[in-house]
Amino acid sequence: EKVEDGYYVKSTNAVFGEKAQYLEYYGGYFTCYGMGNDTSIYTFQFYKVESGEDAPVEPEEPDENTAEYTETVANGDKVIIFNRANGKAVGVEGYTYTNKSGKSKDELVAVDGTVDGTVLTYGEGTAIFEVSIDADGHYTFVSQDGKYFYLDGTNVRLVNEAGNYTLFDFEKVEDGYYVKSTNAVFGEKAQYLEYYGGYFTCYGMGNDTSIYTFQFYKVESGKEIPDGDYVIWAPAYKKALSAQKTGYNNYYNAGVDVTLSGEKLTGYGETEIWTVTNNEDGTITIANGGKKLSMATSNSSMTMDAVNDKWEVIALGNELYNVKNVGRGNFMEWYAEKGNWSTYGSSSAATDGQFQLMFTPAEEIEDTSVLPAEGDKVVIYNLSAKGVLAEESDTKSINGVLAEIVEGKAVPETARLLSLFPKTANTSVSITKLMAISAPTAPATTLSIPWKLLTMQNGSLLPVKKADITLKAKPQNITANTASSLNIMLTAIKLTACIT
């Protein structure tokens, strides 16, 4: 209700003793009443906090200073190295200790942390290391600002470059791990990470093993292969996994030749680019064209969008991986003997180049293809058939001719056959596949055979309307035991009629 200096705020429906009820300020509180003589305590004003839509409510920030205990450390994990016995984590701040004789050594300052169950709450300045594991099983720790954890038998510090003293091994004990330098030795003793007097240093293992026992708390799980687009290939054979099919009944994935020059991989196209997505359970999915690479409940071939569509990536070192189908247990492989991609439950997958695969980030493919224009003369090639469309057969279907892709051009087998017969030289050939000659009937001196084929014209394959091949019989005795194919001399190739 508007009044001179503001508004009375009346409940729409509340009544007490037949009186309407108003908002009232009284004795330090807001209450209600049926309007008294002092109207000032019933008069209210409104002040706008923000115009337009309601101010957004900021979400609560998650607690960023917690990490979860992990029994094992995987490649790519981001972890904190913690000494639970003393409640101390390795920190990023350096410290130089100097003894009475003037000798000094570098150490790292310890940071307080508290553990509740499996959760570590860590303080500011705690080092968070990304873990990498090499082919020999040695561990490397890299801090958030890209520095390497270093232990040389005297000094413990963070350094700018990897080296002999940035490699570590773990020794499992009851309550965690001893963290040993792979290469550091002092007085013929292996050197271990140690917590001592508020700092992290190193020593050759003392009687109090609690100061050498460490636990790892994971801040973030590593991903062997981050989400993205990749070419999956077997570097030992330079073959990339293609979404196109080949082999028996087109069951198997084809392989495409690729070349690595420096860090650039070439030779692949859209059908060889696979999208990797990490799943919450630590597996990945691999997709092309929106369809997931998978395996059915039987057979060794791979297919799309079948029931077993999750894969496990196993690091082998040197950027090589085994890729294992979770549902079937088979490893992805380039089956060199068969010339196609397949899977197999191999016990030697870690050492066999057919199973050692790389994931190379794919670059965007520029579409340089041009569709044929009206009037262009082309051959039609099929990857699975490995051939080109040829001529109409007697059954009113279309025959195919085997062809090979050479420098981006489809070269049919007939065209390659022509290159074997130079016009200027006599060449001995077998014509078993060209015509049947049954012994003991001797052929005529000259045979004229009509033969439909393709020929090269200015780098393009064009059909020839008619071709006459003049063949001259090689002198020989024809007997009942003579083989049904005769060796003859090709003396000339005569092409007649116009190119169509």
FIZA-637778 format. One line per 2 residues: number of its first residue (from 0); their letters; for each residue x, y, z of C-alpha. Coordinates in nm, 3 decimals, m for minus. Layout:
// FIZA-637778
NUM) a) X,Y,Z ~ ...
***
This chain:
// FIZA-637778
0) ek) 0.000,0.000,0.000 ~ 0.165,0.322,m0.116
2) ve) 0.222,0.587,0.149 ~ 0.419,0.910,0.153
4) dg) 0.760,0.761,0.232 ~ 0.730,0.410,0.095
6) yy) 0.494,0.117,0.124 ~ 0.302,m0.082,0.379
8) vk) 0.361,m0.452,0.310 ~ 0.037,m0.638,0.379
10) st) m0.018,m1.010,0.370 ~ m0.268,m1.089,0.100
12) na) m0.456,m1.344,0.309 ~ m0.347,m1.325,0.673
14) vf) m0.608,m1.195,0.923 ~ m0.591,m1.183,1.302
16) ge) m0.885,m1.063,1.514 ~ m1.056,m0.952,1.195
18) ka) m0.759,m0.726,1.119 ~ m0.538,m0.747,0.812
20) qy) m0.176,m0.828,0.899 ~ 0.119,m0.608,0.802
22) le) 0.494,m0.652,0.810 ~ 0.634,m0.465,1.112
24) yy) 0.978,m0.383,1.251 ~ 0.977,m0.413,1.630
26) gg) 1.256,m0.432,1.889 ~ 1.528,m0.541,1.651
28) yf) 1.316,m0.798,1.465 ~ 1.069,m0.816,1.182
30) tc) 0.728,m0.939,1.286 ~ 0.364,m0.865,1.198
32) yg) 0.068,m0.680,1.344 ~ m0.268,m0.534,1.255
34) mg) m0.126,m0.179,1.210 ~ m0.061,0.045,1.512
36) nd) m0.037,0.420,1.567 ~ 0.336,0.444,1.485
38) ts) 0.317,0.392,1.111 ~ 0.693,0.439,1.067
40) iy) 0.758,0.078,1.172 ~ 0.519,m0.041,0.898
42) tf) 0.670,0.174,0.623 ~ 0.926,0.007,0.398
44) qf) 1.137,0.106,0.100 ~ 1.289,m0.113,m0.174
46) yk) 1.645,m0.086,m0.303 ~ 1.748,m0.259,m0.625
48) ve) 2.057,m0.475,m0.600 ~ 2.094,m0.550,m0.972
50) sg) 1.878,m0.471,m1.269 ~ 1.764,m0.730,m1.520
52) ed) 1.788,m1.100,m1.447 ~ 1.862,m1.237,m1.105
54) ap) 2.227,m1.229,m1.016 ~ 2.384,m1.568,m1.095
56) ve) 2.468,m1.787,m0.803 ~ 2.834,m1.878,m0.812
58) pe) 2.886,m2.253,m0.772 ~ 3.089,m2.361,m0.478
60) ep) 3.450,m2.421,m0.568 ~ 3.555,m2.780,m0.509
62) de) 3.828,m2.836,m0.257 ~ 4.136,m2.834,m0.481
64) nt) 4.373,m2.940,m0.205 ~ 4.272,m3.303,m0.174
66) ae) 4.415,m3.617,m0.334 ~ 4.313,m3.983,m0.323
68) yt) 4.542,m4.264,m0.208 ~ 4.653,m4.500,m0.485
70) et) 4.817,m4.839,m0.443 ~ 4.979,m4.821,m0.786
72) va) 5.108,m4.537,m1.001 ~ 5.027,m4.537,m1.372
74) ng) 5.183,m4.355,m1.663 ~ 5.046,m4.001,m1.679
76) dk) 4.911,m3.994,m1.323 ~ 4.957,m3.672,m1.128
78) vi) 5.060,m3.760,m0.774 ~ 5.190,m3.629,m0.443
80) if) 5.479,m3.812,m0.273 ~ 5.383,m3.834,0.095
82) nr) 5.547,m3.967,0.409 ~ 5.250,m4.076,0.617
84) an) 5.457,m4.154,0.929 ~ 5.543,m3.786,0.968
86) gk) 5.252,m3.625,0.779 ~ 5.481,m3.457,0.526
88) av) 5.462,m3.414,0.148 ~ 5.746,m3.331,m0.089
90) gv) 5.734,m2.959,m0.165 ~ 5.856,m2.744,m0.453
92) eg) 6.064,m2.506,m0.241 ~ 6.435,m2.572,m0.231
94) yt) 6.667,m2.542,0.068 ~ 7.045,m2.560,0.095
96) yt) 7.185,m2.724,0.409 ~ 7.541,m2.637,0.513
98) nk) 7.721,m2.829,0.787 ~ 7.986,m2.698,1.029
100) sg) 8.269,m2.786,0.793 ~ 8.113,m2.578,0.517
102) ks) 7.988,m2.863,0.301 ~ 7.642,m2.805,0.156
104) kd) 7.372,m3.001,m0.018 ~ 7.034,m2.924,m0.171
106) el) 6.711,m3.049,m0.016 ~ 6.340,m2.990,m0.065
108) va) 6.120,m2.835,0.200 ~ 5.849,m3.062,0.345
110) vd) 5.484,m2.946,0.344 ~ 5.226,m3.049,0.605
112) gt) 4.943,m3.279,0.502 ~ 4.664,m3.461,0.684
114) vd) 4.511,m3.796,0.595 ~ 4.149,m3.890,0.658
116) gt) 4.086,m4.245,0.540 ~ 4.212,m4.253,0.182
118) vl) 4.201,m3.874,0.130 ~ 4.502,m3.646,0.172
120) ty) 4.448,m3.276,0.235 ~ 4.770,m3.105,0.133
122) ge) 4.907,m2.758,0.191 ~ 5.022,m2.480,m0.037
124) gt) 5.362,m2.545,m0.194 ~ 5.312,m2.921,m0.226
126) ai) 5.476,m3.066,m0.537 ~ 5.235,m3.236,m0.777
128) fe) 5.430,m3.462,m1.010 ~ 5.323,m3.609,m1.343
130) vs) 5.456,m3.962,m1.370 ~ 5.608,m4.122,m1.678
132) id) 5.733,m4.481,m1.698 ~ 5.994,m4.584,m1.954
134) ad) 6.036,m4.917,m2.134 ~ 6.261,m5.046,m1.855
136) gh) 6.009,m4.963,m1.584 ~ 6.195,m4.661,m1.442
138) yt) 5.987,m4.370,m1.311 ~ 6.029,m4.000,m1.387
140) fv) 5.851,m3.724,m1.192 ~ 5.785,m3.385,m1.353
142) sq) 5.651,m3.097,m1.145 ~ 5.371,m2.861,m1.246
144) dg) 5.622,m2.607,m1.378 ~ 5.802,m2.868,m1.589
146) ky) 6.097,m2.947,m1.361 ~ 6.234,m3.295,m1.295
148) fy) 6.264,m3.455,m0.951 ~ 6.636,m3.522,m0.902
150) ld) 6.839,m3.732,m0.655 ~ 7.213,m3.785,m0.708
152) gt) 7.326,m3.929,m0.372 ~ 7.396,m3.588,m0.221
154) nv) 7.133,m3.348,m0.352 ~ 6.757,m3.370,m0.381
156) rl) 6.615,m3.091,m0.595 ~ 6.411,m2.996,m0.901
158) vn) 6.608,m2.950,m1.225 ~ 6.532,m2.829,m1.575
160) ea) 6.644,m3.133,m1.775 ~ 6.609,m3.510,m1.751
162) gn) 6.920,m3.718,m1.688 ~ 7.065,m4.021,m1.509
164) yt) 6.959,m3.890,m1.170 ~ 6.597,m3.816,m1.260
166) lf) 6.514,m4.188,m1.286 ~ 6.365,m4.379,m0.991
168) df) 6.262,m4.731,m0.895 ~ 6.008,m4.843,m0.635
170) ek) 6.061,m5.115,m0.377 ~ 5.732,m5.239,m0.229
172) ve) 5.711,m5.260,0.150 ~ 5.424,m5.322,0.389
174) dg) 5.297,m4.965,0.418 ~ 5.405,m4.815,0.086
176) yy) 5.725,m4.792,m0.117 ~ 6.090,m4.711,m0.083
178) vk) 6.180,m4.463,m0.356 ~ 6.529,m4.546,m0.482
180) st) 6.739,m4.356,m0.734 ~ 6.801,m4.579,m1.036
182) na) 7.162,m4.465,m1.079 ~ 7.279,m4.277,m0.768
184) vf) 7.534,m4.455,m0.548 ~ 7.725,m4.317,m0.248
186) ge) 7.989,m4.523,m0.071 ~ 7.878,m4.826,m0.277
188) ka) 7.526,m4.791,m0.135 ~ 7.210,m4.731,m0.335
190) qy) 7.051,m4.397,m0.249 ~ 6.692,m4.361,m0.125
192) le) 6.459,m4.066,m0.076 ~ 6.439,m3.981,0.293
194) yy) 6.237,m3.745,0.516 ~ 6.459,m3.589,0.782
196) gg) 6.408,m3.293,1.012 ~ 6.153,m3.106,0.801
198) yf) 6.321,m3.166,0.466 ~ 6.350,m3.430,0.196
200) tc) 6.702,m3.552,0.138 ~ 6.867,m3.886,0.051
202) yg) 7.065,m4.157,0.229 ~ 7.176,m4.519,0.192
204) mg) 6.888,m4.654,0.407 ~ 6.904,m4.639,0.787
206) nd) 6.748,m4.842,1.068 ~ 6.436,m4.626,1.095
208) ts) 6.263,m4.736,0.775 ~ 5.955,m4.520,0.844
210) iy) 6.136,m4.212,0.710 ~ 6.207,m4.399,0.385
212) tf) 5.851,m4.528,0.336 ~ 5.630,m4.323,0.104
214) qf) 5.274,m4.334,m0.019 ~ 5.130,m4.182,m0.334
216) yk) 4.815,m3.974,m0.347 ~ 4.661,m3.916,m0.687
218) ve) 4.542,m3.568,m0.784 ~ 4.448,m3.669,m1.137
220) sg) 4.452,m3.996,m1.327 ~ 4.668,m4.006,m1.633
222) ke) 4.542,m4.083,m1.980 ~ 4.771,m4.291,m2.196
224) ip) 4.607,m4.146,m2.505 ~ 4.427,m3.812,m2.446
226) dg) 4.099,m3.752,m2.625 ~ 4.153,m3.653,m2.987
228) dy) 4.196,m3.768,m3.346 ~ 4.477,m4.011,m3.424
230) vi) 4.627,m4.235,m3.690 ~ 4.677,m4.582,m3.541
232) wa) 4.965,m4.755,m3.714 ~ 5.228,m5.026,m3.683
234) pa) 5.565,m4.851,m3.728 ~ 5.751,m5.179,m3.787
236) yk) 5.543,m5.228,m4.103 ~ 5.443,m4.865,m4.178
238) ka) 5.078,m4.967,m4.203 ~ 4.788,m4.755,m4.075
240) ls) 4.456,m4.894,m3.960 ~ 4.182,m4.809,m4.210
242) aq) 3.805,m4.817,m4.171 ~ 3.786,m4.969,m4.520
244) kt) 3.755,m5.345,m4.549 ~ 3.954,m5.609,m4.735
246) gy) 4.043,m5.978,m4.722 ~ 3.809,m6.276,m4.697
248) nn) 3.450,m6.158,m4.754 ~ 3.568,m5.806,m4.666
250) yy) 3.576,m5.904,m4.298 ~ 3.911,m5.743,m4.219
252) na) 4.028,m5.383,m4.191 ~ 4.260,m5.271,m4.468
254) gv) 4.606,m5.128,m4.412 ~ 4.732,m4.807,m4.573
256) dv) 5.100,m4.728,m4.628 ~ 5.221,m4.431,m4.422
258) tl) 5.556,m4.255,m4.395 ~ 5.702,m4.079,m4.091
260) sg) 5.936,m3.793,m4.176 ~ 6.058,m3.623,m3.860
262) ek) 5.739,m3.581,m3.661 ~ 5.510,m3.564,m3.967
264) lt) 5.314,m3.870,m4.072 ~ 5.183,m3.877,m4.429
266) gy) 4.991,m4.113,m4.655 ~ 4.666,m4.139,m4.461
268) ge) 4.318,m4.007,m4.536 ~ 3.984,m3.963,m4.363
270) te) 3.927,m4.339,m4.335 ~ 4.249,m4.372,m4.133
272) iw) 4.166,m4.102,m3.877 ~ 4.024,m4.242,m3.553
274) tv) 3.865,m4.045,m3.270 ~ 3.980,m4.162,m2.927
276) tn) 3.755,m4.098,m2.626 ~ 3.856,m4.188,m2.270
278) ne) 3.594,m4.361,m2.058 ~ 3.549,m4.326,m1.682
280) dg) 3.655,m4.687,m1.628 ~ 4.000,m4.622,m1.779
282) ti) 3.923,m4.777,m2.119 ~ 3.897,m4.595,m2.450
284) ti) 3.663,m4.606,m2.746 ~ 3.796,m4.573,m3.100
286) an) 3.562,m4.437,m3.365 ~ 3.557,m4.342,m3.733
288) gg) 3.264,m4.167,m3.894 ~ 3.071,m4.181,m3.567
290) kk) 3.090,m4.561,m3.547 ~ 3.287,m4.739,m3.275
292) ls) 3.556,m4.990,m3.362 ~ 3.459,m5.312,m3.187
294) ma) 3.455,m5.690,m3.192 ~ 3.167,m5.933,m3.216
296) ts) 3.132,m6.226,m2.975 ~ 3.329,m6.449,m3.213
298) ns) 3.588,m6.421,m3.495 ~ 3.917,m6.235,m3.488
300) sm) 3.815,m5.954,m3.724 ~ 3.708,m5.609,m3.609
302) tm) 3.376,m5.447,m3.696 ~ 3.176,m5.136,m3.608
304) da) 2.923,m5.080,m3.327 ~ 2.929,m5.437,m3.199
306) vn) 2.899,m5.537,m2.834 ~ 3.271,m5.530,m2.745
308) dk) 3.357,m5.166,m2.816 ~ 3.599,m5.083,m2.534
310) we) 3.977,m5.106,m2.563 ~ 4.260,m5.104,m2.312
312) vi) 4.582,m4.921,m2.397 ~ 4.901,m5.073,m2.253
314) al) 5.216,m4.859,m2.266 ~ 5.531,m5.035,m2.386
316) gn) 5.764,m4.736,m2.382 ~ 5.904,m4.533,m2.672
318) el) 5.547,m4.423,m2.761 ~ 5.450,m4.781,m2.848
320) yn) 5.133,m4.944,m2.720 ~ 4.942,m5.269,m2.717
322) vk) 4.569,m5.219,m2.777 ~ 4.359,m5.489,m2.616
324) nv) 3.987,m5.549,m2.663 ~ 3.838,m5.554,m2.313
326) gr) 3.551,m5.792,m2.388 ~ 3.745,m6.048,m2.590
328) gn) 4.102,m6.014,m2.460 ~ 4.251,m6.004,m2.811
330) fm) 4.525,m5.760,m2.910 ~ 4.492,m5.545,m3.222
332) ew) 4.755,m5.636,m3.485 ~ 4.877,m5.574,m3.836
334) ya) 4.865,m5.933,m3.967 ~ 5.163,m5.908,m4.199
336) ek) 5.124,m6.253,m4.353 ~ 4.765,m6.184,m4.458
338) gn) 4.811,m5.815,m4.537 ~ 4.523,m5.690,m4.321
340) ws) 4.440,m5.573,m3.968 ~ 4.306,m5.831,m3.725
342) ty) 4.325,m5.932,m3.358 ~ 4.490,m6.218,m3.172
344) gs) 4.538,m6.333,m2.813 ~ 4.916,m6.327,m2.836
346) ss) 5.147,m6.389,m2.540 ~ 5.426,m6.198,m2.718
348) aa) 5.227,m5.884,m2.804 ~ 5.467,m5.663,m2.606
350) td) 5.765,m5.763,m2.824 ~ 5.605,m5.845,m3.163
352) gq) 5.606,m5.552,m3.407 ~ 5.271,m5.660,m3.548
354) fq) 5.112,m5.566,m3.212 ~ 5.331,m5.265,m3.124
356) lm) 5.123,m4.968,m3.231 ~ 5.154,m4.592,m3.227
358) ft) 4.888,m4.323,m3.190 ~ 5.001,m4.023,m3.395
360) pa) 4.785,m3.709,m3.375 ~ 4.610,m3.663,m3.708
362) ee) 4.629,m3.341,m3.901 ~ 4.327,m3.200,m4.076
364) ie) 4.295,m3.348,m4.425 ~ 4.254,m3.092,m4.698
366) dt) 3.997,m3.214,m4.948 ~ 4.174,m3.187,m5.282
368) sv) 3.952,m3.434,m5.461 ~ 3.769,m3.315,m5.770
370) lp) 3.467,m3.496,m5.906 ~ 3.484,m3.582,m6.275
372) ae) 3.342,m3.317,m6.507 ~ 3.105,m3.395,m6.790
374) gd) 3.303,m3.545,m7.073 ~ 3.596,m3.665,m6.858
376) kv) 3.722,m4.019,m6.920 ~ 3.785,m4.212,m6.598
378) vi) 3.836,m4.559,m6.457 ~ 3.634,m4.666,m6.152
380) yn) 3.851,m4.829,m5.882 ~ 3.736,m5.032,m5.580
382) ls) 3.972,m5.072,m5.285 ~ 3.828,m5.401,m5.162
384) ak) 3.831,m5.562,m5.508 ~ 4.167,m5.403,m5.584
386) gv) 4.052,m5.355,m5.938 ~ 3.877,m5.133,m6.192
388) la) 3.548,m5.165,m6.374 ~ 3.616,m5.325,m6.714
390) ee) 3.378,m5.455,m6.982 ~ 3.037,m5.610,m7.002
392) sd) 3.048,m5.990,m6.984 ~ 2.837,m6.245,m7.169
394) tk) 2.610,m6.265,m6.863 ~ 2.529,m5.894,m6.890
396) si) 2.731,m5.817,m6.575 ~ 3.047,m5.606,m6.555
398) ng) 3.385,m5.772,m6.536 ~ 3.664,m5.630,m6.320
400) vl) 4.032,m5.600,m6.398 ~ 4.290,m5.619,m6.121
402) ae) 4.470,m5.287,m6.076 ~ 4.743,m5.134,m5.863
404) iv) 4.755,m4.778,m5.730 ~ 5.086,m4.633,m5.853
406) eg) 5.167,m4.271,m5.761 ~ 4.800,m4.189,m5.723
408) ka) 4.689,m4.357,m6.047 ~ 4.504,m4.684,m6.097
410) vp) 4.710,m4.903,m6.330 ~ 4.512,m5.211,m6.446
412) et) 4.685,m5.544,m6.488 ~ 4.632,m5.536,m6.865
414) ar) 4.813,m5.207,m6.891 ~ 5.103,m5.346,m6.688
416) ll) 5.105,m5.650,m6.917 ~ 5.149,m5.427,m7.219
418) sl) 5.465,m5.280,m7.072 ~ 5.623,m5.627,m7.087
420) fp) 5.606,m5.636,m7.467 ~ 5.818,m5.363,m7.629
422) kt) 5.728,m5.315,m7.993 ~ 6.094,m5.311,m8.097
424) an) 6.202,m5.637,m7.936 ~ 6.095,m5.997,m7.953
426) ts) 5.981,m6.119,m7.610 ~ 5.918,m6.481,m7.514
428) vs) 5.594,m6.514,m7.319 ~ 5.338,m6.774,m7.221
430) it) 4.987,m6.713,m7.353 ~ 4.816,m6.966,m7.127
432) kl) 4.572,m6.699,m7.006 ~ 4.524,m6.535,m7.344
434) ma) 4.410,m6.832,m7.552 ~ 4.397,m7.208,m7.524
436) is) 4.590,m7.414,m7.777 ~ 4.524,m7.786,m7.751
438) ap) 4.800,m8.024,m7.858 ~ 4.868,m8.210,m8.081
440) ta) 4.704,m7.963,m8.323 ~ 4.970,m7.721,m8.445
442) pa) 4.872,m7.354,m8.470 ~ 4.887,m7.161,m8.789
444) tt) 5.203,m6.973,m8.870 ~ 5.037,m6.646,m8.772
446) ls) 4.753,m6.603,m8.522 ~ 4.541,m6.291,m8.514
448) ip) 4.357,m6.260,m8.179 ~ 4.104,m5.984,m8.099
450) wk) 4.168,m5.861,m7.745 ~ 3.989,m5.588,m7.547
452) ll) 4.216,m5.394,m7.312 ~ 4.302,m5.057,m7.158
454) tm) 4.596,m4.842,m7.257 ~ 4.775,m4.537,m7.115
456) qn) 4.727,m4.206,m7.295 ~ 4.906,m3.903,m7.145
458) gs) 4.903,m4.058,m6.799 ~ 4.536,m4.160,m6.810
460) ll) 4.381,m4.501,m6.863 ~ 4.150,m4.516,m7.166
462) pv) 3.965,m4.807,m7.323 ~ 4.071,m4.931,m7.668
464) kk) 3.787,m5.029,m7.901 ~ 3.981,m5.308,m8.073
466) ad) 4.328,m5.454,m8.052 ~ 4.480,m5.708,m8.289
468) it) 4.776,m5.902,m8.158 ~ 4.989,m6.072,m8.420
470) lk) 5.158,m6.378,m8.279 ~ 5.416,m6.589,m8.451
472) ak) 5.449,m6.954,m8.354 ~ 5.785,m7.074,m8.223
474) pq) 5.917,m7.370,m8.429 ~ 5.870,m7.687,m8.230
476) ni) 5.753,m8.044,m8.267 ~ 5.390,m8.099,m8.168
478) ta) 5.324,m8.437,m8.013 ~ 5.051,m8.587,m7.801
480) nt) 5.262,m8.511,m7.494 ~ 5.306,m8.142,m7.568
482) as) 5.174,m7.913,m7.291 ~ 4.847,m7.738,m7.364
484) sl) 5.015,m7.395,m7.349 ~ 5.279,m7.305,m7.603
486) ni) 5.565,m7.060,m7.571 ~ 5.546,m6.819,m7.863
488) ml) 5.723,m6.507,m7.985 ~ 5.538,m6.179,m7.974
490) ta) 5.652,m5.977,m8.274 ~ 5.403,m5.692,m8.292
492) ik) 5.107,m5.525,m8.130 ~ 4.871,m5.352,m8.369
494) lt) 4.608,m5.120,m8.223 ~ 4.329,m5.033,m8.462
496) ac) 4.027,m4.803,m8.440 ~ 3.990,m4.482,m8.247
498) it) 4.005,m4.420,m7.874 ~ 3.643,m4.406,m7.752
***
